[in-house]
Amino acid sequence: MSQLEELNYLDELIAALSGNDRGAQNAGPRGLILEHLRAARTARLGAMQGEYGLSLEQAMESVSCIPEKSARIKTKHALQSLIDSSVLKSVRPAAL
């Protein structure tokens, strides 16, 4: 996944989890995971791969704060996809 694709994916995930509470930054039960997703987005924009991966892992640990089971499962799969993409990039050898 390219950086732009990852950012778009994060934006969609944040929007879906924010729902109608766009005015409140971290209101409700989803506040913790939204905080981690926003931190991941910022780290990805800043090319801070370590912080990006950590924020994704923290978001994964916070999935349980999503009350709806179907949303929780979808979010978990989306995060796993981003984490897998991030891990692959961190273990690839540098181009010569």
Summary of the structure (lengths in Angstrom):
residues: 96
radius of gyration: 13.4
end to end distance: 21.3
largest distance: 48.2
contacts: 248
relative contact order: 0.15
helix: 73%
strand: 0%
